[in-house]
């Protein structure tokens, strides 16, 4: 039995950050990896997601194609797209996203001239408040 994800809306920013299709890929990957969209869950249709997220159908279609190539989702002709039963691919995508984010943070740290001990202190502070 397939169920619909709880929310078809993504929070996308047209002004900064990665291209819109990549933001769709990243956010869907996060929803899948976190369990918000479990294996077998139906994804919103391309048109529905484009409408609720205020992006073009072409943008969502490109994101879905990339997610399918990565094994995060599967598309069944006439039925729609679903979260793949295997989560290994989504974990791999999530790991890649983490590494991209980490590289961006390290670049910002270099611009701020932060030392490794200062960065470690920030991480420890965040870990103690995040638990």
Secondary structure, DSSP 4 states (H G I P E B T S, - for coil): ---B-S-------SSSSS-HHHHHHHHHHHHHHHTSS-TTPBPPPHHHHHHHHT--HHHHHHHHHHHHHTTSEEEETTTEEEE-S--HHHHHHHHHHHHHHHHHHHHHHHHTT--HHHHHHHHHHHHHHH-
